[in-house]
Amino acid sequence: MTSTVNEQKTEDELWLEFKKTKSPQLRDKFIRQYMPLVKHVAGKLNVGMPGSVDYDDLVGYGQFGLLDAINKYDPEKNVKFTTYAVTRIRGAILDELRSLDWVPRSVRQKAREIEDTIAGLEARLGRYPTDAEIAEAMGISEEDYYRTELKISGTSVLSLNDVWCSGDDSDKMSIGDVIEAPTSLNPDVIVEREEIRRVVVEAINELPEKEKMVLVLYYHEDLTFREIGKVLDVSESRVSQLHAKANLRLRAKLTNVRKGIM
């Protein structure tokens, strides 16, 4: 009887009911309904990762994020559940990957070195530096710089989803969130976040066109690197490299903002 009644209600009504009752039956229903979303997010994050990272493990980590999203979702804040849940699912997967520390330390250090170099050059030049300027500042050839970018491109998904602005646990925001759901911010915290959001959006708009397209297509249009490659008529590895380039530029920009340079 309960099942028949539930089927007659709209999803919004079911969410409001769950918010009040925390019904285990409704929780199970939402878990079954949104498991494909977990698999989708896990599949996107699995692209470009080393063979040691198992897709099924990512799905398992993402299930914890889905459960967290279901328990904390507030249907009265006018944010679609899928928009809210994607951030939670991705965050749960990335948190677990960070705890496993699967990125080689040498790669992590090199990414930080490039990011710091870009931040320093941008602060001095007042614009994004060219690849040649970055390579020169690092004392390496452009060819070596490109090779280094390719090495770190597989880790750029993690770093782009690092939290840059947070209040309590439910109000975390990453660069990826801004790109993916620019209208989903909680009105209660918009004032606190507006400056960081403005800087990120401004930084994205200043990116070279292909890098900007990769970010928008990946985070907002929900395409895979392979699909983006077909749109831009470039290889999947080139998309990964463009994604890494954009990531390094954005992180450098925010590093300068944090230091009060920009």
Backbone as numpy.savetxt, mean C-alpha at the origin, in Angstrom:
# Nx Ny Nz CAx CAy CAz Cx Cy Cz
-34.79 -20.19 9.96 -35.62 -18.98 9.96 -34.76 -17.73 9.96
-33.71 -17.76 10.83 -32.80 -16.60 10.89 -32.13 -16.37 9.57
-31.71 -17.48 8.91 -31.05 -17.36 7.62 -31.95 -16.69 6.59
-33.25 -17.10 6.58 -34.19 -16.52 5.63 -34.37 -15.03 5.87
-34.47 -14.65 7.13 -34.62 -13.24 7.47 -33.40 -12.45 7.03
-32.20 -12.99 7.30 -30.96 -12.31 6.92 -30.87 -12.08 5.42
-31.32 -13.09 4.67 -31.23 -12.99 3.21 -32.16 -11.90 2.67
-33.18 -11.56 3.44 -34.12 -10.54 3.00 -33.64 -9.13 3.34
-32.61 -9.02 4.16 -32.09 -7.71 4.56 -31.01 -7.25 3.59
-30.86 -5.95 3.47 -29.77 -5.42 2.66 -28.47 -5.61 3.42
-27.35 -5.50 2.71 -26.06 -5.66 3.38 -25.83 -4.56 4.41
-26.26 -3.35 4.10 -26.12 -2.26 5.07 -26.86 -2.57 6.36
-28.04 -3.14 6.22 -28.82 -3.51 7.41 -28.12 -4.61 8.20
-27.50 -5.55 7.49 -26.78 -6.63 8.18 -25.57 -6.10 8.93
-24.88 -5.12 8.33 -23.72 -4.54 9.01 -24.15 -3.79 10.27
-25.24 -3.06 10.18 -25.75 -2.34 11.35 -26.16 -3.32 12.44
-26.76 -4.43 12.03 -27.14 -5.46 13.00 -25.90 -6.05 13.66
-24.88 -6.33 12.84 -23.67 -6.92 13.40 -22.96 -5.96 14.35
-22.98 -4.68 14.01 -22.36 -3.68 14.89 -23.00 -3.71 16.27
-24.29 -3.93 16.32 -25.01 -3.94 17.61 -24.89 -5.27 18.34
-24.94 -6.38 17.59 -25.05 -7.70 18.22 -23.76 -8.51 18.24
-22.84 -8.21 17.30 -21.62 -9.03 17.13 -21.99 -10.51 16.96
-23.03 -10.76 16.21 -23.54 -12.11 16.00 -22.48 -13.01 15.34
-22.16 -14.16 15.96 -21.20 -15.10 15.34 -21.67 -15.58 13.98
-22.98 -15.74 13.82 -23.52 -16.20 12.53 -23.26 -15.16 11.43
-23.49 -13.89 11.76 -23.22 -12.84 10.77 -21.73 -12.73 10.49
-20.91 -12.86 11.53 -19.45 -12.80 11.33 -19.01 -13.88 10.36
-19.51 -15.10 10.55 -19.15 -16.21 9.66 -19.63 -15.93 8.24
-20.81 -15.33 8.12 -21.35 -15.00 6.80 -20.43 -14.02 6.08
-19.97 -12.98 6.80 -19.11 -11.97 6.18 -17.74 -12.57 5.83
-17.25 -13.47 6.67 -15.96 -14.11 6.37 -16.06 -14.90 5.07
-17.12 -15.68 4.93 -17.30 -16.46 3.69 -17.47 -15.54 2.49
-18.21 -14.47 2.68 -18.51 -13.56 1.58 -17.27 -12.84 1.06
-16.35 -12.49 1.98 -15.22 -11.66 1.60 -13.88 -12.40 1.54
-13.90 -13.72 1.65 -12.65 -14.47 1.49 -12.02 -14.26 0.11
-12.82 -14.14 -0.98 -12.19 -13.86 -2.28 -11.39 -12.57 -2.27
-11.78 -11.59 -1.45 -11.03 -10.34 -1.35 -9.66 -10.60 -0.74
-9.60 -11.47 0.25 -8.32 -11.84 0.87 -7.40 -12.47 -0.17
-7.95 -13.39 -0.95 -7.15 -14.08 -1.97 -6.67 -13.11 -3.04
-7.51 -12.14 -3.36 -7.12 -11.14 -4.36 -5.95 -10.29 -3.86
-6.05 -9.80 -2.62 -4.98 -8.96 -2.06 -3.69 -9.78 -1.93
-3.81 -11.02 -1.47 -2.63 -11.88 -1.32 -1.98 -12.13 -2.67
-2.80 -12.32 -3.69 -2.26 -12.55 -5.03 -1.48 -11.36 -5.55
-2.00 -10.16 -5.30 -1.30 -8.95 -5.75 0.02 -8.78 -5.02
0.01 -9.02 -3.72 1.25 -8.85 -2.95 2.28 -9.93 -3.27
1.81 -11.08 -3.71 2.72 -12.19 -3.99 3.53 -11.98 -5.26
3.06 -11.07 -6.14 3.74 -10.81 -7.40 5.12 -10.21 -7.12
6.15 -10.81 -7.67 7.49 -10.27 -7.55 8.22 -10.66 -6.28
7.55 -11.39 -5.38 8.22 -11.81 -4.15 9.01 -13.08 -4.39
10.05 -13.32 -3.58 10.86 -14.52 -3.78 10.06 -15.79 -3.54
10.57 -16.92 -4.05 9.87 -18.19 -3.95 9.64 -18.65 -2.53
10.42 -18.12 -1.59 10.27 -18.50 -0.19 8.99 -17.97 0.42
8.37 -16.98 -0.23 7.11 -16.42 0.25 5.97 -17.17 -0.43
5.21 -17.93 0.36 4.16 -18.79 -0.18 2.82 -18.08 -0.23
2.14 -18.20 -1.36 0.84 -17.55 -1.54 -0.17 -17.97 -0.48
-0.23 -19.27 -0.20 -1.19 -19.75 0.80 -0.92 -19.15 2.18
0.36 -18.94 2.49 0.70 -18.29 3.76 0.16 -16.86 3.78
0.31 -16.16 2.66 -0.20 -14.79 2.58 -1.71 -14.76 2.79
-2.41 -15.73 2.21 -3.87 -15.81 2.40 -4.18 -16.02 3.88
-3.41 -16.88 4.53 -3.62 -17.12 5.95 -3.42 -15.87 6.79
-2.35 -15.12 6.49 -2.12 -13.86 7.22 -3.26 -12.88 6.96
-3.73 -12.86 5.70 -4.78 -11.91 5.33 -6.11 -12.20 6.01
-6.34 -13.46 6.37 -7.59 -13.81 7.04 -7.70 -13.08 8.39
-6.57 -12.92 9.06 -6.59 -12.19 10.33 -6.99 -10.73 10.09
-6.51 -10.16 8.99 -6.87 -8.79 8.64 -8.35 -8.66 8.32
-8.90 -9.68 7.62 -10.32 -9.66 7.30 -11.16 -9.72 8.57
-10.78 -10.58 9.49 -11.52 -10.70 10.75 -11.45 -9.40 11.53
-10.28 -8.78 11.55 -10.11 -7.49 12.22 -11.01 -6.43 11.58
-11.06 -6.44 10.25 -11.88 -5.47 9.53 -13.37 -5.67 9.84
-13.79 -6.92 9.85 -15.20 -7.21 10.15 -15.57 -6.73 11.55
-14.70 -6.99 12.51 -14.99 -6.63 13.89 -14.99 -5.12 14.14
-14.19 -4.37 13.35 -14.04 -2.94 13.61 -14.77 -2.04 12.62
-15.35 -2.62 11.60 -16.00 -1.82 10.56 -17.21 -1.07 11.12
-17.30 0.20 10.77 -18.42 1.04 11.18 -19.19 1.47 9.94
-20.36 0.86 9.68 -21.11 1.18 8.45 -21.67 2.59 8.43
-21.65 3.27 9.56 -22.22 4.63 9.62 -21.21 5.69 9.19
-19.98 5.30 8.86 -18.96 6.27 8.44 -18.88 6.44 6.93
-19.83 5.85 6.23 -19.94 6.05 4.78 -18.69 5.65 4.00
-18.05 4.60 4.44 -16.92 4.01 3.73 -17.29 2.58 3.36
-17.11 2.19 2.09 -17.44 0.84 1.69 -16.59 -0.17 2.45
-17.19 -1.30 2.80 -16.44 -2.30 3.55 -15.23 -2.78 2.77
-15.38 -3.00 1.47 -14.25 -3.50 0.68 -13.07 -2.53 0.73
-13.35 -1.24 0.68 -12.29 -0.23 0.76 -11.58 -0.31 2.11
-12.37 -0.41 3.17 -11.81 -0.50 4.52 -11.05 -1.81 4.72
-11.63 -2.90 4.22 -11.05 -4.21 4.46 -9.73 -4.42 3.72
-9.62 -3.88 2.51 -8.38 -4.06 1.74 -7.18 -3.56 2.54
-7.33 -2.39 3.17 -6.24 -1.84 3.97 -5.89 -2.75 5.13
-6.91 -3.28 5.81 -6.69 -4.16 6.96 -6.05 -5.48 6.53
-6.54 -6.04 5.44 -6.02 -7.32 4.96 -4.55 -7.16 4.55
-4.29 -6.12 3.75 -2.92 -5.88 3.31 -2.02 -5.63 4.52
-2.50 -4.84 5.46 -1.70 -4.53 6.64 -1.34 -5.76 7.44
-2.30 -6.69 7.59 -2.03 -7.92 8.33 -0.97 -8.77 7.64
-1.06 -8.85 6.32 -0.07 -9.61 5.56 1.32 -8.98 5.69
1.38 -7.66 5.53 2.66 -6.98 5.57 3.26 -7.02 6.97
2.44 -6.90 8.00 2.93 -6.99 9.36 3.61 -8.33 9.61
3.00 -9.39 9.11 3.57 -10.72 9.30 4.87 -10.87 8.51
4.89 -10.35 7.28 6.12 -10.43 6.48 7.25 -9.65 7.15
6.93 -8.50 7.71 7.96 -7.73 8.40 8.50 -8.51 9.59
7.60 -9.18 10.31 8.05 -9.94 11.48 8.97 -11.08 11.07
8.75 -11.62 9.88 9.61 -12.68 9.35 10.92 -12.13 8.80
10.92 -10.81 8.52 12.11 -10.11 8.01 12.70 -10.82 6.80
11.84 -11.05 5.77 12.27 -11.82 4.61 13.14 -11.02 3.65
13.16 -9.70 3.76 13.99 -8.89 2.86 15.45 -8.94 3.31
16.38 -9.32 2.44 17.79 -9.36 2.83 18.26 -8.01 3.38
19.07 -8.05 4.42 19.52 -6.81 5.05 20.27 -5.92 4.07
21.06 -6.51 3.18 21.82 -5.72 2.22 20.90 -4.94 1.29
19.79 -5.57 0.89 18.83 -4.90 0.01 18.13 -3.77 0.77
17.77 -4.03 2.00 17.11 -3.02 2.82 18.02 -1.81 3.02
19.30 -2.06 3.28 20.25 -0.97 3.48 20.45 -0.16 2.20
20.50 -0.85 1.07 20.69 -0.14 -0.20 19.48 0.72 -0.53
18.29 0.21 -0.25 17.07 1.00 -0.47 17.10 2.25 0.39
17.52 2.11 1.64 17.60 3.26 2.54 18.64 4.26 2.04
19.75 3.76 1.52 20.80 4.65 1.02 20.29 5.47 -0.17
19.58 4.81 -1.09 19.02 5.53 -2.24 17.99 6.55 -1.78
17.13 6.14 -0.87 16.09 7.04 -0.36 16.71 8.29 0.28
17.75 8.08 1.09 18.41 9.22 1.76 19.10 10.12 0.74
19.68 9.52 -0.30 20.34 10.30 -1.34 19.33 11.16 -2.08
18.20 10.57 -2.43 17.16 11.32 -3.13 16.65 12.46 -2.25
16.43 12.17 -0.97 15.93 13.20 -0.04 16.90 14.36 0.06
18.20 14.05 0.15 19.21 15.10 0.25 19.29 15.95 -1.01
19.27 15.29 -2.16 19.34 16.02 -3.43 18.10 16.87 -3.65
16.94 16.33 -3.31 15.71 17.09 -3.51 15.68 18.33 -2.62
16.15 18.17 -1.38 16.19 19.31 -0.47 17.12 20.40 -1.00
18.21 19.98 -1.63 19.19 20.94 -2.14 18.77 21.54 -3.47
18.18 20.71 -4.34 17.85 21.17 -5.70 16.45 21.78 -5.79
15.57 21.42 -4.85 14.21 21.91 -4.90 13.37 21.22 -5.94
13.80 20.02 -6.39 13.06 19.24 -7.39 13.54 17.80 -7.27
12.79 16.91 -7.96 13.24 15.52 -7.99 14.56 15.43 -8.76
15.55 14.74 -8.22 16.80 14.57 -8.97 16.64 13.53 -10.07
17.47 13.64 -11.09 17.47 12.65 -12.17 18.23 11.40 -11.71
18.06 10.31 -12.47 18.79 9.09 -12.14 20.30 9.33 -12.20
20.73 10.13 -13.18 22.16 10.42 -13.31 22.68 11.16 -12.08
21.89 12.11 -11.57 22.30 12.87 -10.38 22.35 11.99 -9.14
21.40 11.06 -9.04 21.40 10.14 -7.90 22.62 9.23 -7.94
22.88 8.68 -9.13 24.03 7.78 -9.29 25.33 8.51 -8.96
25.46 9.74 -9.46 26.68 10.52 -9.20 26.85 10.78 -7.71
25.77 11.13 -7.03 25.84 11.40 -5.60 26.22 10.16 -4.81
25.83 9.00 -5.32 26.15 7.74 -4.64 27.52 7.20 -5.05
28.14 7.84 -6.04 29.46 7.41 -6.48 29.44 6.13 -7.29
28.34 5.90 -8.02 28.24 4.71 -8.85 27.79 5.11 -10.24
27.90 4.18 -11.19 27.46 4.47 -12.56 25.94 4.36 -12.65
25.38 4.95 -13.69 23.93 4.83 -13.89 23.52 3.38 -14.07
24.37 2.62 -14.75 24.07 1.21 -14.98 23.98 0.45 -13.65
24.94 0.74 -12.74 24.91 0.10 -11.42 23.68 0.55 -10.63
23.28 1.81 -10.81 22.09 2.32 -10.12 20.84 1.59 -10.60
20.73 1.38 -11.91 19.58 0.67 -12.45 19.54 -0.77 -11.94
20.72 -1.40 -11.86 20.78 -2.77 -11.35 20.32 -2.82 -9.90
20.71 -1.81 -9.12 20.31 -1.75 -7.72 18.80 -1.56 -7.60
18.24 -0.72 -8.46 16.79 -0.52 -8.44 16.05 -1.83 -8.70
16.57 -2.63 -9.64 15.93 -3.90 -9.94 15.98 -4.83 -8.74
17.08 -4.79 -7.99 17.20 -5.64 -6.81 16.18 -5.29 -5.74
15.92 -4.00 -5.58 15.01 -3.59 -4.50 13.55 -3.54 -4.95
13.30 -3.69 -6.27 11.93 -3.53 -6.76 10.99 -4.55 -6.14
11.49 -5.74 -5.83 10.63 -6.75 -5.22 10.21 -6.45 -3.81
10.88 -5.49 -3.16 10.54 -5.14 -1.78 9.73 -3.86 -1.70
9.48 -3.21 -2.83 8.87 -1.88 -2.79 7.42 -1.90 -2.34
6.73 -3.02 -2.53 5.35 -3.11 -2.07 5.29 -2.96 -0.56
6.23 -3.59 0.13 6.26 -3.47 1.58 6.47 -2.03 2.02
7.49 -1.40 1.46 7.83 -0.07 1.96 6.78 0.97 1.59
6.10 0.79 0.47 5.07 1.75 0.11 3.88 1.68 1.05
3.72 0.54 1.71 2.62 0.39 2.64 3.02 0.63 4.09
4.22 1.09 4.34 4.59 1.50 5.69 3.66 2.59 6.17
3.36 2.58 7.46 2.50 3.61 8.03 3.28 4.90 8.20
2.71 5.99 7.70 3.36 7.29 7.78 2.64 8.25 8.71
1.39 7.98 8.98 0.62 8.90 9.82 -0.39 8.07 10.58
-0.40 8.19 11.89 -1.35 7.39 12.65 -1.78 8.08 13.92
-3.04 7.80 14.28 -3.54 8.26 15.56 -3.63 7.00 16.41
-4.87 6.51 16.70 -4.97 5.22 17.35 -4.89 4.13 16.29
-5.05 2.89 16.73 -4.82 1.76 15.83 -5.77 1.75 14.64
-6.95 2.35 14.78 -7.92 2.31 13.69 -7.74 3.44 12.70
-6.80 4.34 12.96 -6.65 5.52 12.11 -5.30 5.57 11.40
-4.70 4.41 11.10 -3.43 4.39 10.42 -3.62 4.70 8.94
-2.60 5.34 8.35 -2.67 5.66 6.93 -1.29 5.45 6.32
-1.26 4.88 5.13 -0.01 4.70 4.42 -0.09 5.45 3.10
1.04 5.54 2.41 1.03 6.15 1.08 0.06 5.41 0.18
0.10 4.08 0.25 -0.79 3.29 -0.58 -2.25 3.59 -0.32
-2.62 3.84 0.93 -4.01 4.16 1.24 -4.45 5.43 0.54
-3.58 6.43 0.50 -3.93 7.70 -0.13 -4.19 7.51 -1.61
-3.37 6.69 -2.26 -3.54 6.43 -3.68 -4.79 5.59 -3.92
-4.98 4.60 -3.06 -6.04 3.63 -3.30 -7.43 4.17 -3.01
-7.57 4.93 -1.93 -8.89 5.39 -1.52 -8.83 6.82 -1.03
-8.64 7.77 -1.92 -8.43 9.15 -1.51 -9.62 9.80 -0.82
-10.81 9.20 -0.90 -11.98 9.82 -0.27 -12.44 9.06 0.96
-11.67 8.08 1.42 -12.16 7.21 2.49 -11.68 7.61 3.88
-11.04 8.75 4.02 -10.53 9.13 5.33 -11.66 9.44 6.29
-11.47 9.03 7.53 -12.42 9.33 8.59 -12.48 10.84 8.80
-13.66 11.46 8.71 -13.76 12.92 8.87 -13.21 13.41 10.20
-13.24 12.56 11.24 -12.77 12.97 12.56 -11.27 13.23 12.60
-10.52 12.66 11.65 -9.07 12.82 11.70 -8.51 13.51 10.45
-9.40 14.03 9.59 -8.95 14.66 8.35 -8.03 15.85 8.63
-8.37 16.66 9.62 -7.57 17.84 9.92 -6.14 17.45 10.26
-5.98 16.40 11.08 -4.64 15.95 11.48 -3.86 15.40 10.30
-4.55 14.79 9.37 -3.87 14.12 8.27 -3.73 14.98 7.01
-4.43 16.07 6.94 -4.54 16.80 5.69 -3.18 17.22 5.13
-2.28 17.64 5.98 -0.97 18.09 5.50 -0.19 16.94 4.87
-0.15 15.79 5.57 0.59 14.66 5.03 -0.07 14.16 3.75
-1.41 14.20 3.72 -2.12 13.76 2.52 -1.83 14.72 1.36
-1.82 16.01 1.65 -1.55 17.00 0.61 -0.17 16.79 0.01
0.81 16.53 0.88 2.18 16.33 0.41 2.28 15.09 -0.46
1.61 14.01 -0.04 1.66 12.77 -0.83 1.02 12.97 -2.19
-0.17 13.58 -2.22 -0.86 13.81 -3.49 -0.03 14.71 -4.39
0.56 15.75 -3.80 1.41 16.66 -4.57 2.62 15.92 -5.13
3.21 15.08 -4.29 4.38 14.31 -4.72 4.02 13.34 -5.85
2.87 12.71 -5.76 2.42 11.80 -6.81 2.24 12.56 -8.12
1.63 13.73 -8.04 1.39 14.53 -9.25 2.69 15.00 -9.89
3.77 15.10 -9.11 5.05 15.55 -9.64 5.87 14.41 -10.24
5.41 13.17 -10.05 6.16 12.03 -10.57 6.13 12.03 -12.10
7.15 11.45 -12.73 7.10 11.23 -14.17 5.83 10.45 -14.52
5.30 10.69 -15.70 3.98 10.18 -16.06 3.85 8.67 -15.90
4.85 7.90 -16.33 4.73 6.45 -16.26 4.73 5.96 -14.82
5.54 6.58 -13.96 5.57 6.18 -12.56 4.23 6.48 -11.90
3.66 7.64 -12.23 2.36 8.01 -11.69 1.29 7.01 -12.16
1.35 6.65 -13.43 0.37 5.71 -13.98 0.47 4.35 -13.29
1.68 3.90 -13.02 1.85 2.62 -12.35 1.18 2.64 -10.98
1.40 3.71 -10.21 0.80 3.80 -8.88 -0.72 3.83 -8.95
-1.24 4.65 -9.85 -2.70 4.78 -9.95 -3.33 3.47 -10.41
-2.73 2.84 -11.42 -3.29 1.59 -11.93 -3.18 0.46 -10.91
-2.11 0.45 -10.13 -1.91 -0.63 -9.16 -2.81 -0.45 -7.94
-2.83 0.77 -7.39 -3.55 0.97 -6.13 -5.02 1.38 -6.33
-5.28 2.18 -7.33 -6.64 2.68 -7.50 -7.46 1.83 -8.46
-6.84 1.39 -9.57 -7.55 0.57 -10.55 -7.41 -0.92 -10.27
-6.55 -1.26 -9.28 -6.44 -2.64 -8.81 -5.91 -3.61 -9.87
-5.02 -3.13 -10.75 -4.42 -4.01 -11.75 -3.15 -4.64 -11.20
-2.79 -5.81 -11.72 -1.53 -6.44 -11.37 -0.40 -5.82 -12.19
0.85 -6.10 -11.83 1.99 -5.59 -12.60 1.93 -6.08 -14.03
1.51 -7.34 -14.22 1.42 -7.88 -15.58 0.39 -7.12 -16.41
-0.77 -6.84 -15.80 -1.81 -6.10 -16.50 -1.38 -4.67 -16.81
-0.67 -4.06 -15.86 -0.17 -2.70 -16.08 0.83 -2.69 -17.22
1.66 -3.73 -17.28 2.63 -3.83 -18.36 1.96 -3.83 -19.73
0.81 -4.52 -19.83 0.08 -4.54 -21.10 -0.48 -3.17 -21.43
-0.97 -2.45 -20.40 -1.52 -1.11 -20.63 -0.43 -0.16 -21.10
0.75 -0.22 -20.45 1.83 0.71 -20.76 2.77 0.19 -21.86
2.53 -1.05 -22.30 3.35 -1.68 -23.34 4.81 -1.79 -22.89
5.00 -2.25 -21.65 6.33 -2.52 -21.12 6.30 -3.88 -20.43
7.47 -4.40 -20.08 7.53 -5.70 -19.43 7.08 -5.60 -17.97
6.73 -6.75 -17.40 6.32 -6.80 -15.99 7.46 -6.35 -15.08
8.70 -6.73 -15.42 9.85 -6.32 -14.60 10.05 -4.80 -14.67
9.76 -4.21 -15.83 9.87 -2.75 -15.96 8.82 -2.06 -15.09
7.62 -2.61 -15.03 6.58 -2.05 -14.16 7.04 -2.12 -12.71
7.62 -3.24 -12.33 8.13 -3.39 -10.97 9.19 -2.34 -10.66
10.06 -2.09 -11.65 11.10 -1.08 -11.46 10.50 0.32 -11.35
9.52 0.63 -12.17 8.87 1.94 -12.11 8.16 2.12 -10.76
7.57 1.05 -10.27 6.91 1.08 -8.97 7.94 1.38 -7.87
9.10 0.73 -7.98 10.15 0.97 -6.98 10.66 2.41 -7.05
10.84 2.93 -8.27 11.29 4.31 -8.44 10.32 5.28 -7.77
9.03 5.09 -8.05 8.02 5.98 -7.49 8.01 5.88 -5.97
8.15 4.68 -5.47 8.16 4.46 -4.04 9.32 5.20 -3.37
10.50 5.09 -3.95 11.68 5.75 -3.38 11.52 7.26 -3.38
10.95 7.78 -4.46 10.74 9.23 -4.55 9.75 9.70 -3.48
8.65 8.97 -3.32 7.64 9.37 -2.35 8.17 9.29 -0.92
8.89 8.23 -0.63 9.44 8.09 0.72 10.47 9.18 1.01
11.26 9.53 0.00 12.23 10.60 0.18 11.53 11.93 0.44
10.45 12.17 -0.29 9.68 13.40 -0.10 9.15 13.48 1.33
8.61 12.39 1.83 8.06 12.39 3.19 9.15 12.45 4.24
10.32 11.90 3.93 11.44 12.03 4.85 11.79 13.49 5.05
11.81 14.26 3.96 12.10 15.69 4.05 11.01 16.44 4.80
9.77 16.03 4.59 8.66 16.66 5.30 8.81 16.43 6.81
9.13 15.22 7.18 9.30 14.88 8.60 10.42 15.71 9.23
11.46 15.96 8.45 12.59 16.72 8.97 12.33 18.23 8.93
11.20 18.62 8.31 10.87 20.03 8.22 11.67 20.77 7.18
12.20 20.01 6.20 13.04 20.63 5.18 12.18 21.24 4.09
11.12 20.50 3.66 10.33 20.97 2.52 9.27 21.98 2.99
